[in-house]
């Protein structure tokens, strides 16, 4: 430990929420680990958020009630690190990496800084391996590829957490028996959500191959800044050091953004859109861009962040900026949910930019891409017909429009809708897709080549 690690300062001049302004500090560094000792002997840790002149702004990880100006602040000369080992799999931790499973503190010979850097673009390997989630709307029309960043864009009250747990349970790579694990990080969740995730992971056995990082709504808000970085540090170690394929799920990044905004206000920074800090894009990128594949490494980190859009506003800063960084989005729809359809993923505005690289011959099936395109086109026609019904009534529709209207209804009830514990293989999902397409005139299947129509399209008597 450096010489300055022994220096203790009692020169705190200002307290703003979780932030302390310490004066007379020499040589403090950004992200430096700090130990804060209260008058009653309670100890907390923090890190240096900013330095200027002889002052240092320290953010404290823990409850800040009772903080007074006469606290003792020690600058350690180190950065926040966590102990890493394969034994982390199956464990449950708080946002600041404290055990929540009544087991000992983690021990590992490897220690890593949680504020790691993003992957070097030159070292990245393009994602190309299909991940089967067992959810038809994802697998067929918005396929997830190993190493991809594919977020859920949802709203409060929609079952995005249930869908996230389902993906965590069911995700697998076809035809490969490889080590696979889930790093699950929840930020600002309610107690009932915490119990749901714990119960769900334990009941289904998913906890045996998962690491859980949980920050509750009544936990210190500052922990939400640390939690996703702890999760990504664990994911990187398991993937790139131990050759395990990792699926990281972060929920809810909107709560993370709110924590950033609170700290920005406490620092009296000049706000930008909706009061968020000007570096929001960069900050989100330092989390998202730690996912991917590295050339020469067997493991990978696939990322599925979950964002709740306030008021369903997709132009809100957090989903808006996340859309620029990630490779697509899966959009949850309130109307589908109201009609009892699960998962309520609206496929029309949803997108997976890397889907084309992970499907087709040798990966899923030869007809996958064209079936997906035909489903998009046909469902869009059905939604358009549904809009006309609201204006002129179904009696005013042409026979063709009625067929597409029925297709849209069947598509939602049979293809989009499925059970919470229903794990559909991609073959079964494509089979359902062809059964739905058989409802339409064969001449309308212009997105699928004739060879595939002859091979896969059920005959009308078979379909009936």
C-alpha positions as CSV (number, residue, x, y, z in Angstrom):
1,X,0.0,0.0,0.0
2,X,1.3,3.4,-0.9
3,X,2.5,6.1,1.6
4,X,-0.7,8.1,1.3
5,X,-2.8,5.1,2.4
6,X,-1.9,5.9,5.9
7,X,-3.2,9.5,5.8
8,X,-6.5,10.1,7.5
9,X,-8.4,13.2,6.8
10,X,-11.0,14.8,9.0
11,X,-11.5,17.8,6.7
12,X,-14.9,17.0,5.2
13,X,-16.4,20.4,4.4
14,X,-19.7,19.3,2.8
15,X,-22.1,16.4,2.6
16,X,-24.5,16.1,-0.4
17,X,-26.5,12.9,-0.1
18,X,-23.9,10.1,-0.6
19,X,-21.2,12.5,-1.6
20,X,-18.5,13.9,0.7
21,X,-16.3,16.9,-0.2
22,X,-12.9,16.4,1.5
23,X,-10.4,19.3,1.6
24,X,-6.6,19.4,1.8
25,X,-6.2,16.1,0.0
26,X,-3.0,15.4,-1.9
27,X,-2.5,13.0,-4.8
28,X,-6.1,11.5,-4.7
29,X,-6.8,9.5,-7.9
30,X,-10.1,8.9,-9.8
31,X,-11.9,5.7,-8.6
32,X,-9.4,5.4,-5.7
33,X,-10.8,3.2,-2.8
34,X,-11.6,5.2,0.3
35,X,-12.5,4.1,3.8
36,X,-14.9,6.2,5.8
37,X,-15.2,5.8,9.6
38,X,-18.1,7.4,11.5
39,X,-17.9,8.7,15.1
40,X,-19.6,5.6,16.4
41,X,-17.0,3.3,14.8
42,X,-19.1,2.2,11.8
43,X,-16.9,1.8,8.7
44,X,-18.0,2.2,5.1
45,X,-16.1,2.2,1.8
46,X,-16.4,4.7,-1.0
47,X,-14.4,5.8,-4.0
48,X,-13.1,9.1,-5.4
49,X,-15.5,10.5,-7.9
50,X,-13.8,13.7,-8.8
51,X,-10.7,15.8,-7.8
52,X,-10.1,19.5,-8.2
53,X,-7.4,21.7,-6.6
54,X,-6.9,20.1,-3.1
55,X,-10.4,18.8,-2.8
56,X,-11.8,15.3,-3.5
57,X,-15.4,14.3,-4.0
58,X,-16.0,10.9,-2.5
59,X,-19.1,8.8,-3.0
60,X,-19.9,6.5,-0.1
61,X,-21.3,3.0,-0.6
62,X,-23.8,2.4,2.1
63,X,-26.5,4.2,4.0
64,X,-25.6,7.9,4.5
65,X,-28.0,8.7,7.3
66,X,-26.1,10.1,10.3
67,X,-23.0,11.2,8.3
68,X,-21.4,14.2,9.9
69,X,-18.5,16.5,8.9
70,X,-16.2,15.0,11.6
71,X,-16.0,11.6,9.9
72,X,-12.6,10.1,9.2
73,X,-11.7,9.5,5.6
74,X,-8.7,7.4,4.6
75,X,-7.4,7.2,1.0
76,X,-6.0,3.7,0.4
77,X,-4.2,4.3,-2.9
78,X,-6.0,1.3,-4.4
79,X,-9.1,0.8,-6.5
80,X,-12.3,-1.2,-5.7
81,X,-11.6,-4.9,-6.5
82,X,-13.5,-8.1,-6.0
83,X,-12.3,-11.7,-5.5
84,X,-13.0,-14.0,-8.4
85,X,-13.2,-17.8,-8.7
86,X,-15.4,-20.4,-10.3
87,X,-17.0,-20.9,-6.9
88,X,-19.0,-17.7,-7.5
89,X,-21.4,-19.8,-9.6
90,X,-24.4,-20.6,-7.5
91,X,-23.9,-17.7,-5.1
92,X,-26.1,-14.6,-4.4
93,X,-24.6,-11.2,-3.6
94,X,-25.8,-7.7,-2.8
95,X,-25.0,-4.8,-5.2
96,X,-21.8,-4.1,-3.3
97,X,-20.8,-7.8,-3.4
98,X,-21.8,-8.8,0.1
99,X,-23.1,-12.4,0.4
100,X,-26.9,-12.7,0.7
101,X,-26.9,-16.5,0.8
102,X,-25.6,-16.9,4.4
103,X,-22.3,-18.3,3.0
104,X,-18.8,-16.9,3.6
105,X,-17.2,-14.0,1.8
106,X,-16.0,-15.1,-1.6
107,X,-12.3,-16.1,-1.8
108,X,-10.2,-16.1,-4.9
109,X,-6.6,-15.8,-5.8
110,X,-7.7,-13.5,-8.7
111,X,-8.8,-10.0,-7.8
112,X,-10.0,-7.5,-10.5
113,X,-11.0,-3.9,-10.5
114,X,-14.8,-3.5,-11.1
115,X,-14.4,-0.3,-13.2
116,X,-12.8,-2.3,-16.1
117,X,-12.4,-1.1,-19.6
118,X,-14.6,-2.0,-22.6
119,X,-13.5,-4.6,-25.1
120,X,-11.0,-3.5,-27.7
121,X,-12.9,-3.3,-31.1
122,X,-9.9,-4.7,-32.9
123,X,-9.9,-7.8,-30.6
124,X,-13.6,-8.5,-31.0
125,X,-14.8,-11.6,-32.9
126,X,-18.0,-11.1,-34.8
127,X,-20.9,-13.0,-33.1
128,X,-22.3,-15.8,-35.2
129,X,-23.7,-18.6,-33.0
130,X,-27.5,-18.8,-32.5
131,X,-28.7,-19.0,-28.9
132,X,-32.1,-20.8,-28.5
133,X,-34.2,-19.1,-25.8
134,X,-37.2,-21.3,-26.3
135,X,-39.3,-18.1,-26.9
136,X,-40.7,-18.1,-30.5
137,X,-40.8,-14.3,-31.0
138,X,-37.1,-14.1,-30.1
139,X,-35.8,-17.2,-31.7
140,X,-37.5,-16.9,-35.1
141,X,-37.9,-13.2,-35.7
142,X,-35.3,-11.5,-33.4
143,X,-32.7,-14.1,-32.9
144,X,-30.2,-13.8,-30.1
145,X,-26.6,-14.5,-31.1
146,X,-23.7,-15.4,-28.8
147,X,-21.8,-12.2,-27.8
148,X,-24.7,-9.9,-28.8
149,X,-26.2,-7.0,-26.8
150,X,-30.0,-7.3,-27.1
151,X,-32.1,-5.3,-24.6
152,X,-35.8,-5.6,-23.5
153,X,-37.6,-2.3,-23.9
154,X,-40.6,-2.5,-21.5
155,X,-42.9,-0.6,-19.3
156,X,-43.8,-0.7,-15.6
157,X,-46.3,-3.5,-14.9
158,X,-45.3,-5.6,-17.9
159,X,-43.9,-9.1,-17.3
160,X,-40.3,-8.4,-18.4
161,X,-38.9,-9.9,-15.3
162,X,-40.8,-13.1,-15.9
163,X,-39.5,-13.2,-19.4
164,X,-35.9,-12.5,-18.3
165,X,-36.1,-15.4,-15.8
166,X,-37.4,-17.6,-18.6
167,X,-34.5,-16.7,-20.9
168,X,-32.1,-17.4,-18.0
169,X,-33.6,-20.8,-17.5
170,X,-33.9,-21.9,-21.1
171,X,-31.0,-20.3,-23.0
172,X,-28.8,-22.9,-24.8
173,X,-26.7,-23.2,-27.9
174,X,-27.9,-25.9,-30.3
175,X,-25.8,-29.0,-30.8
176,X,-23.1,-28.0,-28.4
177,X,-22.4,-29.3,-24.9
178,X,-20.4,-26.4,-23.5
179,X,-20.1,-24.8,-20.1
180,X,-22.8,-22.1,-19.8
181,X,-23.7,-19.8,-16.9
182,X,-25.9,-16.8,-16.2
183,X,-24.9,-13.6,-14.4
184,X,-28.1,-12.0,-13.2
185,X,-28.0,-8.4,-11.9
186,X,-31.1,-6.7,-10.5
187,X,-31.0,-3.0,-9.5
188,X,-33.6,-1.2,-7.5
189,X,-36.1,-4.1,-7.4
190,X,-38.9,-4.5,-4.9
191,X,-38.8,-7.2,-2.2
192,X,-41.5,-9.2,-4.0
193,X,-39.4,-9.1,-7.2
194,X,-36.3,-10.2,-5.2
195,X,-38.3,-13.2,-3.7
196,X,-39.6,-14.1,-7.2
197,X,-36.1,-14.3,-8.7
198,X,-34.6,-16.2,-5.7
199,X,-37.5,-18.6,-5.7
200,X,-37.6,-19.0,-9.5
201,X,-33.9,-19.7,-9.8
202,X,-33.8,-22.1,-6.8
203,X,-37.0,-24.0,-7.9
204,X,-35.9,-24.6,-11.5
205,X,-32.3,-25.4,-10.6
206,X,-31.1,-22.4,-12.6
207,X,-29.2,-21.0,-9.5
208,X,-26.8,-23.9,-9.9
209,X,-25.4,-22.2,-13.0
210,X,-26.0,-18.6,-12.1
211,X,-24.4,-15.8,-10.1
212,X,-27.0,-13.3,-8.7
213,X,-26.3,-9.7,-7.9
214,X,-29.3,-8.1,-6.2
215,X,-29.8,-4.5,-5.2
216,X,-33.2,-3.8,-3.5
217,X,-35.2,-0.6,-3.8
218,X,-34.4,0.3,-0.2
219,X,-30.7,-0.5,-0.5
220,X,-28.3,2.4,-0.9
221,X,-28.9,4.1,-4.2
222,X,-25.1,4.3,-4.8
223,X,-25.0,0.5,-4.9
224,X,-26.8,0.7,-8.2
225,X,-23.8,2.3,-9.8
226,X,-21.6,-0.5,-8.6
227,X,-23.9,-3.5,-9.2
228,X,-23.8,-3.8,-13.0
229,X,-20.0,-3.3,-13.0
230,X,-19.6,-6.1,-10.4
231,X,-21.8,-8.3,-12.6
232,X,-19.8,-7.5,-15.8
233,X,-16.4,-8.1,-14.0
234,X,-17.6,-11.5,-12.9
235,X,-19.0,-12.3,-16.4
236,X,-15.6,-11.3,-18.0
237,X,-13.6,-13.5,-15.7
238,X,-15.9,-16.5,-16.1
239,X,-15.9,-16.1,-19.9
240,X,-12.4,-15.0,-20.9
241,X,-10.4,-16.7,-18.1
242,X,-12.4,-19.9,-17.5
243,X,-13.9,-20.4,-21.1
244,X,-17.5,-20.4,-19.9
245,X,-20.2,-18.9,-22.1
246,X,-22.1,-16.3,-20.1
247,X,-25.5,-14.7,-20.5
248,X,-25.7,-11.5,-18.5
249,X,-29.1,-10.0,-17.6
250,X,-29.3,-6.5,-16.2
251,X,-32.6,-5.3,-14.8
252,X,-33.6,-2.5,-14.6
253,X,-31.2,-0.1,-16.3
254,X,-33.7,2.7,-15.9
255,X,-33.1,2.4,-12.1
256,X,-29.4,2.6,-12.8
257,X,-30.0,5.8,-14.8
258,X,-32.0,7.3,-12.0
259,X,-29.1,6.7,-9.6
260,X,-26.8,8.4,-12.0
261,X,-29.1,11.4,-12.2
262,X,-29.3,11.6,-8.4
263,X,-25.5,11.7,-8.1
264,X,-25.3,14.3,-10.9
265,X,-27.7,16.5,-9.1
266,X,-25.8,16.2,-5.9
267,X,-22.6,17.2,-7.7
268,X,-24.5,20.2,-9.1
269,X,-23.6,19.3,-12.7
270,X,-25.3,21.0,-15.6
271,X,-28.1,18.7,-16.6
272,X,-29.0,17.7,-20.1
273,X,-32.2,16.1,-21.4
274,X,-34.7,15.3,-18.6
275,X,-32.1,16.1,-16.0
276,X,-29.7,13.3,-16.8
277,X,-25.9,13.9,-16.8
278,X,-24.2,14.8,-20.1
279,X,-22.0,11.7,-20.0
280,X,-25.0,9.3,-19.8
281,X,-24.2,7.7,-23.3
282,X,-20.5,7.2,-22.3
283,X,-21.5,5.7,-18.9
284,X,-24.0,3.2,-20.4
285,X,-21.4,2.3,-23.0
286,X,-18.8,1.4,-20.3
287,X,-21.2,-1.3,-19.1
288,X,-22.7,-2.5,-22.4
289,X,-19.5,-2.7,-24.4
290,X,-17.9,-5.1,-21.9
291,X,-20.0,-7.8,-23.6
292,X,-18.9,-9.7,-26.7
293,X,-16.5,-12.3,-28.0
294,X,-12.7,-12.0,-28.1
295,X,-10.5,-13.6,-30.8
296,X,-8.7,-16.6,-29.5
297,X,-11.0,-17.0,-26.5
298,X,-13.5,-19.8,-26.1
299,X,-15.9,-18.0,-23.8
300,X,-18.2,-15.2,-24.5
301,X,-20.5,-12.6,-22.8
302,X,-24.0,-12.1,-24.2
303,X,-25.9,-9.2,-22.7
304,X,-29.6,-8.7,-22.3
305,X,-30.3,-5.4,-20.4
306,X,-33.9,-4.6,-19.4
307,X,-35.2,-1.0,-19.6
308,X,-38.5,0.2,-18.4
309,X,-39.5,3.2,-20.5
310,X,-41.3,5.9,-18.4
311,X,-44.8,6.3,-19.9
312,X,-43.8,4.0,-22.7
313,X,-41.7,6.7,-24.2
314,X,-39.1,5.1,-26.4
315,X,-37.4,8.5,-27.0
316,X,-36.6,8.7,-23.2
317,X,-32.8,9.2,-22.8
318,X,-32.1,5.7,-21.4
319,X,-33.8,3.6,-24.1
320,X,-32.8,6.1,-26.8
321,X,-29.1,6.0,-26.0
322,X,-29.2,2.3,-25.3
323,X,-30.6,1.7,-28.8
324,X,-27.5,3.4,-30.2
325,X,-25.1,1.2,-28.3
326,X,-26.8,-2.2,-28.5
327,X,-27.6,-4.4,-31.5
328,X,-31.4,-4.2,-31.5
329,X,-34.2,-4.2,-29.1
330,X,-37.2,-6.4,-28.0
331,X,-40.2,-4.2,-27.4
332,X,-42.9,-5.2,-24.9
333,X,-46.4,-4.1,-25.7
334,X,-49.0,-3.0,-23.2
335,X,-52.0,-3.9,-25.5
336,X,-50.7,-7.5,-26.1
337,X,-50.3,-7.9,-22.3
338,X,-53.8,-6.5,-21.7
339,X,-55.2,-9.2,-24.0
340,X,-53.4,-11.9,-22.0
341,X,-50.7,-12.7,-24.5
342,X,-47.3,-13.7,-23.0
343,X,-44.6,-12.7,-23.7
344,X,-46.1,-9.5,-25.0
345,X,-43.3,-8.8,-27.5
346,X,-44.4,-6.7,-30.4
347,X,-42.4,-8.1,-33.2
348,X,-43.0,-5.3,-35.7
349,X,-40.9,-2.5,-34.0
350,X,-38.5,-5.1,-32.5
351,X,-35.1,-5.8,-34.1
352,X,-32.0,-8.0,-33.8
353,X,-29.3,-6.5,-36.0
354,X,-27.1,-9.6,-35.7
355,X,-29.8,-12.2,-36.4
356,X,-28.7,-12.8,-40.0
357,X,-25.3,-13.9,-38.8
358,X,-26.6,-16.6,-36.5
359,X,-29.3,-18.4,-38.5
360,X,-29.6,-20.5,-41.6
361,X,-28.0,-23.8,-42.8
362,X,-25.9,-25.5,-40.1
363,X,-27.1,-23.0,-37.4
364,X,-30.9,-23.2,-37.3
365,X,-32.6,-24.2,-40.5
366,X,-32.3,-23.3,-44.2
367,X,-35.8,-21.6,-44.3
368,X,-35.4,-19.6,-41.1
369,X,-34.6,-16.2,-42.6
370,X,-37.3,-16.3,-45.3
371,X,-39.9,-17.6,-42.9
372,X,-39.1,-14.7,-40.6
373,X,-39.5,-12.1,-43.4
374,X,-42.8,-13.6,-44.5
375,X,-44.2,-13.6,-41.0
376,X,-43.2,-9.9,-40.6
377,X,-44.9,-9.0,-43.9
378,X,-48.1,-11.0,-43.2
379,X,-48.5,-9.9,-39.6
380,X,-48.0,-6.2,-40.7
381,X,-50.8,-6.7,-43.3
382,X,-53.0,-8.2,-40.5
383,X,-52.3,-5.3,-38.2
384,X,-53.2,-2.9,-41.0
385,X,-56.5,-4.7,-41.5
386,X,-57.2,-4.5,-37.8
387,X,-56.8,-0.7,-38.0
388,X,-59.3,-0.6,-40.9
389,X,-61.8,-2.5,-38.8
390,X,-61.8,0.3,-36.2
391,X,-62.8,2.7,-39.0
392,X,-65.1,0.9,-41.3
393,X,-65.9,-2.3,-39.4
394,X,-65.1,-5.9,-40.5
395,X,-68.0,-5.9,-42.9
396,X,-66.1,-3.3,-45.0
397,X,-63.0,-5.5,-45.5
398,X,-62.2,-7.4,-48.6
399,X,-61.9,-11.2,-48.5
400,X,-58.1,-10.8,-48.7
401,X,-58.1,-8.4,-45.8
402,X,-60.2,-10.7,-43.7
403,X,-57.7,-13.5,-44.2
404,X,-54.9,-11.4,-43.0
405,X,-57.0,-10.2,-40.0
406,X,-57.5,-13.8,-39.0
407,X,-53.8,-14.5,-39.6
408,X,-52.8,-11.7,-37.2
409,X,-55.2,-13.1,-34.5
410,X,-53.8,-16.6,-34.9
411,X,-50.3,-15.4,-35.0
412,X,-50.7,-13.6,-31.7
413,X,-52.6,-16.5,-30.0
414,X,-50.5,-19.4,-31.3
415,X,-47.0,-18.0,-32.1
416,X,-46.4,-15.0,-29.8
417,X,-48.4,-16.5,-26.9
418,X,-46.8,-19.4,-25.1
419,X,-46.4,-20.7,-21.5
420,X,-44.0,-19.2,-19.0
421,X,-42.4,-22.7,-18.7
422,X,-42.9,-23.6,-22.4
423,X,-39.5,-24.2,-24.0
424,X,-40.0,-24.4,-27.7
425,X,-37.3,-25.8,-29.9
426,X,-36.6,-23.8,-33.0
427,X,-37.9,-26.7,-35.2
428,X,-41.2,-26.6,-33.4
429,X,-41.4,-22.8,-33.7
430,X,-40.8,-22.9,-37.4
431,X,-43.4,-25.7,-37.7
432,X,-46.0,-23.4,-36.1
433,X,-44.9,-20.6,-38.4
434,X,-45.5,-22.7,-41.5
435,X,-48.9,-23.9,-40.1
436,X,-49.9,-20.2,-39.8
437,X,-48.6,-19.3,-43.3
438,X,-50.8,-22.1,-44.7
439,X,-53.8,-19.9,-43.8
440,X,-52.8,-17.5,-46.6
441,X,-53.0,-17.9,-50.4
442,X,-49.8,-19.6,-51.6
443,X,-49.3,-16.8,-54.2
444,X,-49.0,-14.3,-51.3
445,X,-46.0,-16.1,-49.9
446,X,-43.6,-13.9,-51.9
447,X,-40.8,-13.7,-49.3
448,X,-40.2,-17.5,-49.4
449,X,-38.7,-19.4,-52.3
450,X,-40.8,-22.0,-54.0
451,X,-38.6,-24.9,-52.9
452,X,-39.2,-24.1,-49.2
453,X,-42.9,-23.8,-49.8
454,X,-43.0,-27.3,-51.4
455,X,-40.9,-28.7,-48.6
456,X,-42.4,-27.2,-45.5
457,X,-45.8,-25.7,-46.2
458,X,-48.6,-28.1,-44.9
459,X,-51.3,-29.0,-47.3
460,X,-54.7,-27.5,-46.5
461,X,-56.2,-30.9,-45.5
462,X,-53.2,-31.5,-43.3
463,X,-53.4,-28.0,-41.8
464,X,-57.1,-28.5,-41.1
